Amino acid sequence: MKLWRVLGVAGLAGVAATGVIIARDQRKRAQLTPEQVRARLHELLADDPG
């Protein structure tokens, strides 16, 4: 029974860590102006060999 408890706690920690990473990424994107987004898209398209 102790193994299941450890696995449950590890699973919860993984879910929490994933949530933190997603929230941080969304905050970064929310701070970009439309001009910055447009410039980044143009850079990505210019670098794309296809």
N, C-alpha and C positions, 0 to 999 in steps of 0.2 A: 504494500500500500504506500510505502514511503517513496518508491520509485515513481508512482503516478503523480504524487504531489510535486516532486522535483520536476517532472516533465511538464506539469501544468504551469508551474511558476516560470519555467524556461519559455514556454509558449506565450505566456502573458508578457514577459519581458520582450520577446521578439515582436509581438504585435505593437507594444508601446514604442519600441525603437523605430519601427516602420512608420508609425504615425508621426513621430517627431521629424523624421526625414521628409515625409510628404509635406508637413506643415511648413518646414523651413524652405522647401522648394517653392511652394505656393507664395510665400512671402516675398521671395526674390522676384518672381514673375510679376507680382502685383505692383512692385516698385518701378517697373519699367514703363517709360512713356511710350506712346504709340510710335513715335519716331525711332526710339531705340529698338523696338520690336521689328519695325520695318528694316532698319539697318542690319540687324542680325539675320533676318531672313535673306536679305540680298547677299550678305557674306556667305551664308550657307549655300545659296544657289550658285554663287560664283566659284565656290570650292568644289561643288559637285561635278565629278567627271562625266556623269551620264547625262 
